[in-house]
Every structure is written in structure tokens, then in C-alpha cells.
Amino acid sequence: MCPPQDSDAPLEALPDLDPLLAEVQAAANAEALRELERLWLDRPGGRLARLMGRIPTLAPEERKAFGGAVNGLKRALEGALAERRAALEAAALEAALADPDFDATLPAAPVIAGALHPLTRVRRELEEIFTSMGYHVLDGPEVELEHYNFECLQIPADHPARDSQDTFYVRPLVPGAGRLVLRTHTSPVQVRAMERLKPPFRAIAPGRVFRNESTDATHEHTFHQMEGLVVSEDASVAQLVGTMKDFLRAVFRREDLDVRLRPGYFPFVEPGFELDARCPFCKDGCRICKGSTWIELCPCGMVHPGVLRAGGIDPERWRGFAFGLGLSRLVMLRYGIDDVRHLLGGDRRFLEALS
Amino acid sequence: MKISLRWLARHVDLAGVEPAELARLLTLHTAEVEGIEPFAPALGQVVVGHVLSREPHPNADKLGVCRVDLGQGEPAQIVCGAANVRAGHRVAVAVPGAVLPGDFKIKVSKIRGVESAGMICSERELGLGDEHAGIWVLPADAPIGVPVTEALDASDWVVEIDNKSLTHRPDLWGHRGMAREVAALLGRELRPLETALPKTHGGGERPIPVAIDTPDCTRYLALPLELPADLEPGSLARSPDWLRLLLLAAGQRPIDLLVDLSNFVMLDLGQPNHLFDARHIDAGGIAVRQARAGERMTTLDGAERALLPADLLITSGERAVALAGVMGGEDSKVVADTRSLVLEVATFRPTPVRRTAARLDLRSESSARFEKSLDPHLVEPAAAHFARLLAELVPGAAPSGPVSVAGELPPVPAPIELDAARLAATLGAEVPGARVEDLLTRLGFDVAVTANGWRVGVPTWRATRDVSLPEDLVEEVGRMVGYASLGEARMGAELAPAPRDARRELARALADAAAGSAGLLEVETYSFLPAPLARDLALDEEPHVEVENPVAEGWQRVRRSVLPSLVGLLPLNLRHGGDLGLFEIGKGYLPESPNGRGEPAEVHELALVLASPPVAEGRHALGGALARLRGIVELLVRRAGVGAQTAWEPAPGGPPFTHPTRRASLSCGGRELAFAAELHPAAARRLELEADVAVATLNLDALLGLERPGARHVPLPRFPGRSLDVALAVPRSAPAAEAEALIRAAGKGLVRRVELFDLYRGPGLAEGQKSLAYNVLLVSEERTLEEADVRKFLERLERTSRDRGFELRGSPRS
């Protein structure tokens, strides 16, 4: 690139600035700029350096003016080169940024992500709400003694209330021992809790329960409940209502969620209630509340004195209230699941869609 | 149970009460209303027509052409096929534009060439039971042209009550009991019920001897009734319309007058009853006793029943005439020429009736009521009610002798002391005393004011099971004032934080790591191990907790471990995608080691499966599903906070569906924490799985038994370390753990990290050898390591390897 004849040729006079700047402006790329820089600004071989080399040969009175002129030329040239270089870089960046191949609508690369089961997510949420209100979280066996599942709860053998329970009976493991069932509700944890904890206490017990019934979109032989139990000296119906309101407002994230109690019969509570919540999904009736604006949410009531006694707690001193939340049902409400069988079906498509 | 509002109105004035409002009141104060609907709405769609003439149809032998006066304009011409249409009949006519059940629209049409402007209806066509023998003939005085609803005063609403919510309320299994609630809720009067027996005909006859020889019958009444001798044949075949319509509204199919009357009394007062043909009751009368071993009887459905001593029988002479509370006997039933009847009204203990009905699969309206503990005081009023209605419906019918009753009435229960302060504290609200007294009194309680509250006598119809404690009265007061009026309260704060549960926290940490860090999907699967899966996984010989009444054939086993359930999900899920990782935290039950109370041992387990498309043999060691799953297991154990050293060892055993050699267990101080294996190829074949499948379990109980200090800070190296790769040729049977141990020993405390990056078998190695290639990081806490340190490390490793029969391969790079 460099013209060899230029290297040592004497340079007599200052060149004109304008054509030089024009040449810088015309440089098409970084190489051309570097070449100009080398030709003019290199030391000691560049043209300006060689012009400076003439200074000793000049008359003393000319030296200062000549030096000043060469330096001015140098600064102008340096400035022009820097400016042109910046312009070229900016243009190159501009060109690089304009990527005609980029397609914003292309699917993103998939991430292999796991997920907690919707039951786990809702269960944890409930546990957090209740633990923040001072509740223990308890566990109880799924293969349960009939004693805890029924007798302690005022449901002796041949009680008509057993009709609605569709119990799975377990083949005895030890002859003569108490009969075993797959627990039909989480309520047996009530008396287990009373045996373990000293009143006053508050506890919840989430878990799976079993009913021997044929399955369809709204019935499963295995589903999840969460029992709640409070034993204190001043437990009351009004406290039960307050507790359920606090809880439901937290679950459905609605400050104005209203609830109502109506009579319901469960042998282990007295009085016993069904708790309905104002439908959180509509104002004047929808498919979920079957047009009634209320959804039946959980059976509850004041713990029957006989149950307290079965748990070794003196009903003259202590009272309690209890509730049985349908955990599976809450999950279905939360995610809009229309078939309860999905929950335990283990189909990745169901789980991945909710992940 | 279905409640007819027109029926209810026989007992309480419902004027001005909207059906929907009544349903709301019952829901909020008494029992769960499942639905409310108008009764037989088709009755409002048809009008009373007067058949003026019936001519044969010109083109069809079986059809007739009727001229029917509809009360306005010209009589309508209607083609009708029923044989019982005659001139002079009043009939129900659906005129064009009417819509009958099944969305059947009536139009003017031509039937075999003759125009027909409407339809003369049968009862079935109007949604009134299944009577379809002919058209419905209305009373001769039905006003022509008027809608049938109006003409028969049949306008009614049906309220459906959830039976479950009446389990404790025998008194609500009849319209009168429900009317008592409604009267109290509306503040209206419950009309009195006439309970005097009608006068006896003939007189002088002896009462029917009745004996109760069992504690399971609490009260038994027998009343002889005589039908008039000149009764026209067939006149009892059909009840009057008012009775039929009420029964239909209550969901009871009309049969004939005597059966209908019996059902009416049951649905009215809640008291079942039964009629015998008196010809089958001996002079010796009736005895109630337990069945004898081997005894048999034929019930009136024609079935012969083998009886057990627990069954309760009504007998006369030696013969069983009824299965008490469940069903009458075939031999003693009322037939067409029966003129002398014996009415039975009784109460039985609930349990024997329930057991017999359940065993023979004969649950009936009657047994359902006896199961609820009926009030023995109701026996006599119900008999009187029956006799009075019979006399009304069949003029001349009357008791033919005195009533006989056996069984002592139960003692009146002691009144309940209801403490006013306790009432207010339990409800969390004050209810004015006068209100309490008024509400209880309206429900039939006998209320006296005491110093601290009230002394409350319980009416007999509430005393059998339902009300015996002060808490029961709290419920009565609470529900009647309405729970909505009690307001709400917050519990006082407890300052101590809720205690933490180690197992729950461990499960939570593990689930978070498995789903969050390892990218697995959490599943919840059934606790049952279905037989086909048990067979495919070779688990069918293992002991399992078993249910006696499985939900489906083969679903009797309760799982010992969660893992098989996860394997069972693979065939479904691998059809819908490739790589798959699932986990579940759950319980297994071991029947072989029950505790003192006979409960099976419960194990808490985290189970995992990992499946990916099949890979080449060589990849298994490092890249296969088992290697990845073991990595996940290590991560989980770390997240569990296990601080002590853990090590993989060959697993001595494992579930039968796991690979017999490709399995390993992770232990800590001799305790097995986790197990990981490939799926046994035979099991994979039976499940038709082509994937590379690894399975693992973590024993939560074992993890909980360990010290779990959690993660601890390790100081970062202060001096640069040196990283180098080494490869050892070792016999194929030598465990990698040994090679790693050699490397660590050769480092004399400088080895900070050893990572296997290649496992090779094949050309370049001696027969029976494999090559293990590691990246090793040497770090000193005191100084920067030099080339000489690396050299010394390699020299030591070469020597110790040689001593062990291993070979340090090639020239190590550093």
C-alpha cells in the first residue's frame, strides 16, 4: 500500500489542508485511515515528521511560523482521522445491528423446568395462611384405626352417618386388634391431635382420604382434605365464622368475600354447619356456583363434647371448633380444573400445562 | 326427600309465602335444599275438555274421532287412540301450542287423513307417573275449559331436601315435621292433628293379642279394620286424584288406595305402617321375635329370603308375616277380596332394621325411617290418622275392634339445663332470653326459666337420638335465630410461633429441590397398587395391606412404596413426549410389622423416575438416566442438609423390578438413605417401555434420623491451585471409588476436587481393563503450588496405582 517513492523524498512545502481533509473524508474503511495516518503522522518516517525535520534548515525567523503551521496541520489531520474513524465504526455497528435474519416470533428455546403439583402449591398456601395464625400442621395415617375414623367421632358401627362415607375396610393384620379402614376424612386427626397436644391449641391436618365410590368428573375414590381444629376456653361460632372469613379472603385474595353458615349434620360437631362462600367468580350466578351465588365450601362446627372427651379433654373447661376443607376442590376452583380425576392421574400434559 | 308445598299447607298456612323464600328459610335454618321445582308443569299446559262424541275413524280401526268441548267456540275435533274415551268424559286436552314433557309440541295435524286439533292426554304424557293404560279421566265436575292445574287445585312446588342433612332428624322424614319447622320459621301456627281413633263398628270383638319377644321392637300396635261388605269390586284400585297428585309430588308412585294410604301416612307423619289381610292373622294374634336359625320367608316382592337370628320378624302362629321394618310377607298381603285388615304401626331399634335391610339389599322408604330412631309416641297418632283417612276415603270403613299396643313407652328424658352464659359464649353472641324461649317453644320444647338460664324439656320426637345435651340446644337456638345474625370474631393472638415440623420442612425442601433445581414434575398418584402393575413389576408376591372391598377388581393392594406408582405412569407419559422426570413424596404401608394396636408401619418416601430415549451402551456410565438420577439424589441429600460424608455402594438388594446389578445405594454412616437403579429389562419389556429408565427412592425417615447441620461455609482458596487430568487403567471389576481414593491419598491433603470426565473400554486397553479419566484440582492453603508439587503427586499416584494393580496412563498433562 505504501508508495515506496514517498519514503525519503524531501518534502519542500506545506500541503494544502483541504484536499488532505477530503482524502480523509473519502477513506472507505479503517485500513485506508490507517494508511493515511501512517503516511502523514508516523514518526520518524511520516511526511509531517519530515517537514519538521526541515526546521533547522530554515531561517531562524521563519522557524516558529513554520513549526506552528505544521503542528496546526497535524492537529487538524488527527481530528479529521478520529472523526472519520468514529463515523466508520458507527456505520459498521449500525450495519451489524440490522439483522435481517432475526425473527422475534420464533419460539424461544425450551427450558426443562420442573413443577410442584397443584395440590402441593395450594396446600402450602393454606399451610402458610394457617401457620401465620398460629396453627400446628399435623399429619395422620391414611391406613387408620376405625376407632379414630369413626368411634371417637361419635359414629359407632351401624350409625346411619356411615352410609355417606363409603368406607374401604382393611383386612386385619393382627387378629383381635382394632379394625382398620382407609380414612374416609381427615377428621380422625382431631382426636390424635388432642392426644398429642395440650390445650389450648390450633392445628390443621392436610392429607389424602378415601371413599369407595365410582368415579366421574366430580367424584374420586381418593382425594385431599384439610382438617382444622381449634381447642380453647372461649371457642365460639362467631370465632369460627371470623376464622373462615380471614382464611377465605386470603385464599381468594378478596377483601369482600362473604360467607354464611347453615345447619349441617355431622355427628362429631354440635352445632354443625355447612359453610358457603359467596362465589368468588361471579356476581349473579355462574356455572361454578350453579347459579346460586354461593359455593358450598366446607363442613364445620363446634366440636362435640363427646369428641373432646374421647381426646382426653374436659369439655366443661374447653371448647373447640373444627372444619374440613376440600383441598382437592379448592385446587380445582383455583386452576379451573373440570375433572377431579386429573389430580391423581399423573398425566404430564395436565401437569406441564399448569407448571 | 321430596316435600310438596301443597301437602305442607295441610299443616301450616303458607299463604303469601314464595316457594323460593321457603326454600331459602329451610336451607338457612333447617336442612339442605337441593332444588326446588314446580310440580308437573305440564298440568298448566292442558285444559279440561268435555268429550261430546266419539266416532270411529274412517281409516283406522283403533282410532276414534272425538268432538271435544273446550269451553269456547266450536268444539274441537281430536283424533284419539285410547279405548277408554267415551262421550261425557271430562279429559285433559293439550291444545295446539301446548308443550308437554320431552319438549313435545302440540300442533294441528292430520292423522290418517283426519284433522286433529290437539291431544287427549294420559297421565304419563303429563309427567304423572307411568299410568298409560288409557287417557286420564277427570272428575265429572271438573270445569270445562279451565287449565287442569286450576280445575284439580293441583298447583304445587316440590322442594328436594338432601337426605344426608336429615340423618339425625327422624321427625323431618314426614311433611308434618317439616311443617313444624316452617311454622316456627314463619311464626305461624302448626294446625292440630286429630289423633282420636274413629268409632269402632260392631264392637264387642276382642283386641288382637300382641306380644313382643325381643328388645329390638320398642312398640307395636295392631288395629283391626273392616271394609264395607258391599264394596264394589275395583273401587279400591285407584285413589282419588288429590291423593295421587300429592304422592306423585312427593316422588311416590300411586298403586292402589290402600297402598297409597299407607304411603301417605308414612310421608305425612314419618311413621311407616303396614296392612295385613286379617285372614292370615291367627286368633293367637301377633308376636314380634328374632328369626330362628335356618328360618325362611317369602317377602311380598316374591323373593324367598334366608333369615338370620339377627333379623326381626312379625309372626302369627308359627308363620312369619313380615320382615319387621323392611318388607311385608307375600302370604299375608292384602288382595282384591280382602275385607278385614290388620294395621301395624310399630317402632323398632334402628340397628337391626338397618342391618337386615342392608344385608338383603332391601333398603326402602320404610327402613330408611326406622334407621333414624323413630319416636314410639308416634305409633298411636299414626294409627288414628290412618283409620280416619280410611274412613274418609272409603265410606263405611272403620275399626272393627279395639286397638292393642305392646311395648313400654321410654321414660321421659330428664330436662336439659341450658346455661345462658354458656349459650352466649358458645355462639359468641347474646340472644335475648325471650327469643330463646319463643324459638324453643315453637319447636315443641317445654321451656322453664331458671336462675342461670332455662330448664328445657325435649319433645318425644326429638328425644330419640337428636337432642340430649346442652350443645344440642345451642344448635337449636343458633340455627333458628340464624347463624348470620351472630356476627364474627377473631381469636385472641397467641404470641408463641407455631411449632415447626421437621418432616414437613424436609419434604418441602426436597420437593423444592426436585422441582426447582432438578427440573422434575411432581405427581400425586393413587395409594393403591393395581394388580396388573403389581404383576408387571413382579410385586404380586409381596405382602401388602389390602382392602376388603376394593373400588375395582384388582385394586385391593395398598402400596408399600411410592415408586411402583411412578413407574406405572411411564407408559402413558412416554407416549406424550421424550425425556421425563417425575417425583412424588408419599407414604407406603408395610403389613408385616404392625404395632401393638394392629396398625401397619408407615414409611415416608420420596420416589423418582427418570426416563430418556435409549442411548448407546457406552453412555450409560456417565450420561445415562441412572447417572443423572444419582446426581439428582446427591443434590437432594445435600438439600436435606446432610453434612456427614455420604457414599455410593453397590446395593445388596432392591425391588424386584430394578436391575439386579445396575443399582446402588447411598449411605451415611451405615444407614441407607437412598437407592437408585435402572429399571429391570424384564419389567421394561412387560410395560412395553423402550426408554432408558432409572428409578430411585429417598427414605425420609432415615434422613430425619441423621444430624442435618445444613450447608456450611468453606473458605475459598487463597493461593492459585493446579488443575490436571489423569487417567487410570483398572480392571473392569474395580470400583471407581477405589481409584478416587487413590487419587485423594496421593494428593496428601492437596486434592480439593476429583471429577470423573470419561470412562472408556475398548481398543488401546488390555483385555478386561477400563480407563477412568479424572480432572483433579490441587490446592494448598499455604502457598502457590509449583510444577514440582504436581510431579510429586503424579509420582506417588503412579506408585500407589502400580501397587494396587492399576496403571497411570500416558503422560499426564498439567
Interface residues (C-beta under 8 A of the other chain):
Chain A: I112 A113 G114 A115 L116 H117 L119 T120 R124 E127 T131 M133 G134 Y135 H136 V137 L138 D139 P141 E142 V143 L145 D158 P160 A161 D163 S164 F168 Y169 V170 R171 P172 L173 V174 A177 G178 L180 L182 P200 R202 R208 F210 N212 E213 S214 T215 H221 T222 V230 S232 D234 A235 S236 V237 A238 Q239 V241 G242 T243 K245 D246 R260 L261 R262 P263 G264 Y265 P267 E270 P271 G272 F273 E274 M302 H304 P305 R319 L343 L344 G346 D347 R348 R349 L351 E352 S355
Chain B: T27 L28 H29 T30 A31 E32 K164 S165 L166 T167 H168 R169 P350 T351 R354 R355 E371 K372 A425 T426 L427 G428 A429 L469 E471 D472 V474 E475 G478 R479 Y483 A484 L486 G487 E488 A489 R490 M491 G492 A493 E494 A496 P497 A498 P499 D501 R503 R504 R508 A511 D512 A514 A515 G516 A518 G519 L520 L521 E522 V523 E524 T525 Y526 S527 F528 V545 E546 V547 E548 N549 P550 V551 V558 S565 L566 L569 L572 N573 H576 G577 D579 L580 G581 L582 K587 Y589 P591 P594 R597 G598 E599 P600 E602
